[in-house]
């Protein structure tokens, strides 16, 4: 294979020509030549982003040692993992080639750069359990309990608690009491909640709980998950008593003043009053629980809550408030529900409440009209994207004026879906 080293040492071909060359070699099944050609290109500083992927795949096809393939994958990470999303993708790519230890380290590194990002903990726990790495299990499970509040977080939290229970039990069976005590202490700390709000009421009505956080983020029905750590766990409506509840939690919040808005949306509330239960520092040595009656009115009722001992202090997670015209428009439409409705509109209002209850998610939300003017609603609209996989070839042809020659420009693309995970991104 010295030919390829000589070729790239004396020439610097156009990148498109190199693409064509590697594609043709791959199509012909000459994978050893693909490996030699890419290695020579990399040695002579003619690298391209796709080369590491194709090199690793070709080495896997011909059965090269696992250590060599992992070395290529680590070189790919040095080339492409420039930010946390790229690091998460690169870690998933490593696990595709069974480089689980390196992938786990990359997830841990990503969590250090952005501690509140949920994906490294979710995917890291799976690898940690596979590798039976006790320290990694402790890191991932406690991270899930503290930072993961995606749509199906209850199941993820349950899995994390089970992993910690199994880890503590294994330490106890081995007589390692100190390690077992450390796991128990870490679990209790991960279950601490800096601030929890519960708004309850009676009657056939609908209230909204809106929380303005110290760094400018706002948690509400329109934005149930914020970069400040807040999440709206439940958005309820009447008349069933079990649904007459709004619940907000900030497990790991910034210190400062939280401004709580109680908004009357529609319907009849018994006594025109609601109850707000405020729990600060739950799970700590000195929890604080307070309850107060909130009288309802046309305007929002404001309650200020001081959280001087909030545990979050990462400067990188400070989010500047930004004007969101779409959410403002949604809020304006929903405010019109305060006006008295005719009998023909009450069925539409019921549908609106049902859509609101089902619409809580971290996905994209789009307003729709239920058929009654000035009655807004919210629904989830999925965005479907097609991800190509494999080898694709696009080309264009140019015919000479005398129609004697045709110049073809071909561009192959090598695409590989390494692994598929389901999670929600926390957008700052």
Protein Blocks (a to p, Z undefined) as FASTA:
>chain_A
ZZmmmmmmmpccdfklmmmmmmmmmmnopaklmmmmmmmmmmnopacfklmmmmmmmmmm
nopafklmmmmmmmmmmmmmmbfklmmmmmmmmmmnopamlmmmmmmmmmmmmmmbmklm
mmmmmmmmmnopaklmmmmmmmmmmmmccfklmmmmmmmmmmmmmmmmmmmmnopaklmm
mmmmmmmmmmpcfbacddddedjdddddddddfkopacdfklmbcfkopacfbdcddfbf
klmccddddfbacedddddddddfbdcdehiiacddddehihiabdcdddddddddfbdc
ddddddfkbcbfcfklpccddddfklmmmmmmmmmmmpccdfklmmmmmmmmmmmmmmgc
fbdcddddehighiacdddddddddddedjdddddddddfklpaccddddddddddfbac
ddddddZZ
